[in-house]
Amino acid sequence: MTHRRWFTPWLLVAPAVCWLLVFNIWPSINTVVLAFTNAKPLGGGHFTGLANFARALDDDQLTDALVNSIVYMLVCLPLLTMLPLLLAILVEKRLPGITFFRTAFYTPVVASAVVVALIWGWVLDDRGLVNGFAQWLGVVTEPVPFLTDRWLLLFSAISLTIWKGLGYYMIIYLSALGNVRRELHEAAAVDGAGPVRRFWSVTVPGVRNTMLLVSVLVSVSALRVFSELYVLSNGTGGPGGRDMSVVMLIQLYTRGFSGHLGYASALSLVLFVITIGPMLLLLRLDRKGS
């Protein structure tokens, strides 16, 4: 008879625990500690109390970055919550050639965000495909400054995020739609409910928890956006650096040997608190709705 030693389970989970401690728990604790210092990348620094947070209150770049991140979230949240659901309902149907559309919708998810952003940058450039085609049609006489105007650059990045995220969230909704009983749709149809009424009265309540999950994922991703804005602006943060996200600003302050790790850590805590807000709000709204 084989006797299991008491420490065997601990040996099995030890690698994962060590990884979590070294690459998650310790960096998080260290970030909190550094936020109250004026540390540099080469070490040193001393305790400065709330000086970094007081500096953040007067930082115009941080204000612009917060506005950009919040606008990013407010636009992405409804679109990436509802559009993937509509796509999932469409590709769920058994129609000829529907497999091709499922693959086509999911393909952007597989592609690298940096590569996709580079392609979008070429397409939206002053001499790119979109401007060239618009000028050829006579719609515009001058190139549209998609990448050099503050708000056009921001919304160009938002459109890229939405285009790339549709397929990912569509797959999540597809798995949820499989749990919505078809008998409910049939009963609603017998009662005279049309497709739109069945969507709001049967489908949406059936995937309510999944919609909450998607909403949280979209909110967090939008507030932590980096690659799209960084690549489309060539790392400059747009005209005057006013298209930076908070993550781009954190990266800016940690760059080089003279970076401000303490201030960057304080900005990381600010971003963490801001990220928690939409999550708590969505959970509260879900409880009220239930």
C-alpha positions as CSV (number, residue, x, y, z in Angstrom):
1,M,0.0,0.0,0.0
2,T,1.4,3.4,-1.0
3,H,1.5,6.1,1.7
4,R,1.4,9.6,0.5
5,R,3.8,11.9,2.3
6,W,2.2,15.1,3.7
7,F,4.5,17.4,1.8
8,T,3.9,15.9,-1.6
9,P,1.1,18.4,-2.5
10,W,3.3,21.3,-1.4
11,L,6.1,20.1,-3.6
12,L,3.7,20.1,-6.6
13,V,2.5,23.7,-6.0
14,A,5.9,25.1,-4.9
15,P,7.0,26.2,-8.4
16,A,3.7,28.1,-9.0
17,V,3.9,29.6,-5.5
18,C,7.5,30.7,-6.0
19,W,6.6,32.2,-9.4
20,L,3.7,34.1,-7.9
21,L,5.8,35.4,-5.0
22,V,8.8,36.5,-7.2
23,F,6.9,38.0,-10.1
24,N,3.6,39.1,-8.7
25,I,3.5,39.6,-4.9
26,W,7.0,41.0,-4.3
27,P,6.8,43.5,-7.2
28,S,3.4,44.7,-6.0
29,I,4.7,45.2,-2.5
30,N,7.9,46.9,-3.8
31,T,5.7,49.3,-5.9
32,V,3.8,50.4,-2.9
33,V,7.0,51.0,-1.0
34,L,8.7,52.9,-3.8
35,A,5.6,55.1,-4.2
36,F,6.6,56.9,-1.0
37,T,10.3,57.4,-2.0
38,N,12.3,59.3,-4.6
39,A,14.1,56.2,-5.8
40,K,16.0,56.1,-9.1
41,P,16.6,53.1,-11.4
42,L,20.2,52.8,-10.1
43,G,19.1,52.6,-6.5
44,G,19.2,55.1,-3.6
45,G,16.3,57.3,-2.7
46,H,14.7,58.1,0.6
47,F,11.3,58.3,2.2
48,T,9.3,61.4,0.9
49,G,5.9,60.7,2.3
50,L,3.0,61.8,0.1
51,A,5.2,64.1,-2.1
52,N,4.8,61.9,-5.2
53,F,1.0,62.0,-4.8
54,A,1.0,65.8,-4.3
55,R,3.1,66.1,-7.5
56,A,0.5,64.0,-9.3
57,L,-2.3,66.4,-8.4
58,D,-0.4,69.2,-10.3
59,D,0.7,67.1,-13.2
60,D,-0.9,68.3,-16.4
61,Q,0.4,65.3,-18.3
62,L,-1.3,63.0,-15.8
63,T,-4.6,64.9,-16.3
64,D,-4.5,64.5,-20.0
65,A,-3.6,60.8,-19.6
66,L,-6.5,60.2,-17.3
67,V,-8.9,62.0,-19.7
68,N,-7.6,59.8,-22.5
69,S,-7.9,56.6,-20.5
70,I,-11.4,57.4,-19.3
71,V,-12.6,58.4,-22.8
72,Y,-11.0,55.2,-24.1
73,M,-13.0,53.2,-21.5
74,L,-16.3,55.0,-22.1
75,V,-16.2,54.4,-25.8
76,C,-14.9,50.8,-25.7
77,L,-17.1,49.6,-22.9
78,P,-20.6,49.7,-24.6
79,L,-19.2,48.8,-28.1
80,L,-17.1,45.8,-27.0
81,T,-19.9,44.6,-24.7
82,M,-22.7,44.6,-27.3
83,L,-21.1,44.2,-30.7
84,P,-19.4,40.9,-29.9
85,L,-22.7,39.6,-28.6
86,L,-24.4,40.4,-31.8
87,L,-21.6,38.8,-33.8
88,A,-21.8,35.7,-31.6
89,I,-25.5,35.4,-32.3
90,L,-24.8,35.8,-36.0
91,V,-22.0,33.1,-36.2
92,E,-23.9,30.8,-33.9
93,K,-26.4,30.1,-36.7
94,R,-25.8,27.1,-38.9
95,L,-25.5,28.7,-42.3
96,P,-23.4,27.8,-45.3
97,G,-19.9,29.2,-45.1
98,I,-20.4,30.5,-41.5
99,T,-17.1,28.8,-40.5
100,F,-15.2,31.2,-42.7
101,F,-16.8,34.2,-41.0
102,R,-16.0,32.8,-37.5
103,T,-12.3,32.5,-38.6
104,A,-12.3,35.9,-40.2
105,F,-13.7,37.6,-37.1
106,Y,-11.2,35.8,-34.8
107,T,-8.1,36.3,-37.0
108,P,-7.3,39.9,-35.6
109,V,-7.1,38.4,-32.1
110,V,-4.2,36.1,-33.1
111,A,-2.2,38.9,-34.7
112,S,0.3,40.8,-32.6
113,A,-1.1,44.1,-31.3
114,V,2.2,45.9,-32.3
115,V,2.1,44.4,-35.9
116,V,-1.6,45.4,-36.3
117,A,-1.0,48.9,-34.9
118,L,1.9,49.3,-37.4
119,I,-0.4,48.3,-40.3
120,W,-3.1,50.7,-39.1
121,G,-0.5,53.4,-38.9
122,W,0.4,52.9,-42.5
123,V,-3.2,52.8,-43.5
124,L,-4.1,56.0,-41.6
125,D,-1.0,58.0,-42.5
126,D,-1.4,61.3,-44.4
127,R,-0.2,59.3,-47.5
128,G,-1.8,56.1,-46.5
129,L,-4.6,54.1,-48.0
130,V,-7.6,55.8,-46.4
131,N,-6.5,59.4,-47.2
132,G,-5.4,58.4,-50.7
133,F,-8.7,56.7,-51.4
134,A,-10.7,59.6,-49.9
135,Q,-8.8,62.2,-52.0
136,W,-9.2,60.1,-55.1
137,L,-13.0,60.0,-54.5
138,G,-13.0,63.8,-53.9
139,V,-14.4,63.4,-50.4
140,V,-11.5,65.5,-49.0
141,T,-9.0,67.9,-50.5
142,E,-6.4,67.7,-47.8
143,P,-5.3,64.6,-45.9
144,V,-7.2,63.9,-42.7
145,P,-4.8,64.1,-39.7
146,F,-5.7,60.7,-38.2
147,L,-2.3,60.4,-36.5
148,T,-1.4,64.1,-35.9
149,D,-4.6,65.4,-34.3
150,R,-5.1,64.7,-30.6
151,W,-8.7,63.4,-30.7
152,L,-8.5,61.7,-34.2
153,L,-5.4,59.8,-33.0
154,L,-7.2,58.8,-29.8
155,F,-10.3,57.6,-31.7
156,S,-8.1,55.8,-34.3
157,A,-6.5,53.9,-31.5
158,I,-10.0,53.1,-30.0
159,S,-11.2,51.8,-33.4
160,L,-8.1,49.6,-33.5
161,T,-8.8,48.2,-30.0
162,I,-12.5,47.5,-30.9
163,W,-11.6,45.8,-34.2
164,K,-9.0,43.6,-32.5
165,G,-11.1,42.7,-29.5
166,L,-14.4,41.8,-31.3
167,G,-13.3,38.2,-32.1
168,Y,-12.0,37.6,-28.6
169,Y,-15.1,38.6,-26.8
170,M,-17.3,36.9,-29.5
171,I,-15.8,33.6,-28.5
172,I,-16.6,34.2,-24.8
173,Y,-20.2,35.0,-25.8
174,L,-20.4,31.9,-28.0
175,S,-19.8,29.7,-25.0
176,A,-22.4,31.6,-23.0
177,L,-25.0,31.4,-25.7
178,G,-24.7,27.6,-25.6
179,N,-26.2,27.7,-22.0
180,V,-29.3,29.7,-23.1
181,R,-32.1,27.1,-23.5
182,R,-33.6,27.1,-27.0
183,E,-37.0,26.3,-25.4
184,L,-37.1,29.8,-24.0
185,H,-36.7,31.3,-27.5
186,E,-39.4,29.0,-28.9
187,A,-41.8,29.9,-26.1
188,A,-41.2,33.6,-26.6
189,A,-41.8,33.2,-30.4
190,V,-45.1,31.3,-29.7
191,D,-46.1,34.3,-27.5
192,G,-45.6,36.6,-30.4
193,A,-42.2,38.0,-29.5
194,G,-40.1,39.2,-32.5
195,P,-36.3,38.8,-32.8
196,V,-35.6,42.1,-31.1
197,R,-37.9,41.3,-28.2
198,R,-36.4,37.8,-27.8
199,F,-32.9,39.4,-27.8
200,W,-33.7,41.7,-24.9
201,S,-36.0,39.4,-23.0
202,V,-34.3,36.0,-23.5
203,T,-30.7,36.3,-24.8
204,V,-29.5,39.3,-22.7
205,P,-30.8,37.9,-19.3
206,G,-29.3,34.5,-20.3
207,V,-25.8,35.9,-20.8
208,R,-26.0,38.5,-18.0
209,N,-23.1,37.2,-16.0
210,T,-21.0,36.9,-19.1
211,M,-21.8,40.5,-20.1
212,L,-20.6,41.5,-16.6
213,L,-17.3,39.6,-17.1
214,V,-16.8,41.1,-20.5
215,S,-17.5,44.6,-19.2
216,V,-14.9,44.2,-16.4
217,L,-12.3,42.9,-18.9
218,V,-13.0,45.7,-21.3
219,S,-12.8,48.4,-18.6
220,V,-9.6,47.2,-17.2
221,S,-8.0,46.7,-20.7
222,A,-9.1,50.2,-21.8
223,L,-7.7,51.9,-18.7
224,R,-4.4,50.0,-19.2
225,V,-4.1,50.6,-22.9
226,F,-0.5,51.0,-24.2
227,S,0.5,49.4,-27.5
228,E,-2.1,51.0,-29.7
229,L,-1.4,54.6,-28.6
230,Y,2.3,54.0,-28.4
231,V,2.7,52.6,-31.9
232,L,0.3,54.9,-33.6
233,S,2.0,58.0,-32.1
234,N,5.5,56.5,-32.7
235,G,6.1,56.6,-29.0
236,T,5.7,60.4,-28.8
237,G,2.2,60.4,-27.2
238,G,0.7,62.4,-30.1
239,P,0.9,66.2,-30.6
240,G,2.4,67.8,-27.5
241,G,2.4,64.4,-25.8
242,R,-1.4,64.9,-25.0
243,D,-2.4,61.4,-26.3
244,M,-0.5,59.4,-23.7
245,S,-2.3,56.9,-21.6
246,V,-1.4,56.5,-17.9
247,V,0.6,53.4,-18.7
248,M,2.6,55.3,-21.3
249,L,3.2,58.0,-18.7
250,I,4.5,55.4,-16.2
251,Q,6.8,54.0,-18.9
252,L,8.1,57.5,-19.6
253,Y,9.1,58.2,-16.0
254,T,10.9,54.8,-15.7
255,R,12.9,55.3,-18.9
256,G,16.7,55.7,-18.7
257,F,19.1,55.8,-15.8
258,S,17.7,59.1,-14.4
259,G,14.1,57.8,-14.3
260,H,11.8,58.6,-11.4
261,L,10.8,55.2,-10.1
262,G,9.2,56.6,-7.0
263,Y,6.8,58.9,-9.0
264,A,6.2,56.1,-11.5
265,S,5.2,53.8,-8.7
266,A,2.8,56.4,-7.3
267,L,1.2,56.7,-10.7
268,S,0.9,52.9,-10.8
269,L,-1.1,53.0,-7.5
270,V,-3.3,55.8,-8.9
271,L,-4.0,53.7,-12.0
272,F,-4.8,50.7,-9.7
273,V,-7.3,52.7,-7.7
274,I,-8.9,54.1,-10.9
275,T,-9.1,50.6,-12.3
276,I,-10.9,49.2,-9.3
277,G,-13.6,51.9,-9.5
278,P,-15.4,50.7,-12.7
279,M,-15.2,47.1,-11.5
280,L,-16.9,48.0,-8.2
281,L,-19.5,50.1,-10.1
282,L,-20.3,47.4,-12.5
283,L,-20.7,44.8,-9.7
284,R,-23.0,47.2,-7.9
285,L,-25.1,47.8,-11.0
286,D,-25.3,44.1,-11.6
287,R,-26.6,43.4,-8.0
288,K,-29.2,46.2,-8.4
289,G,-30.3,44.7,-11.7
290,S,-30.6,41.3,-10.2
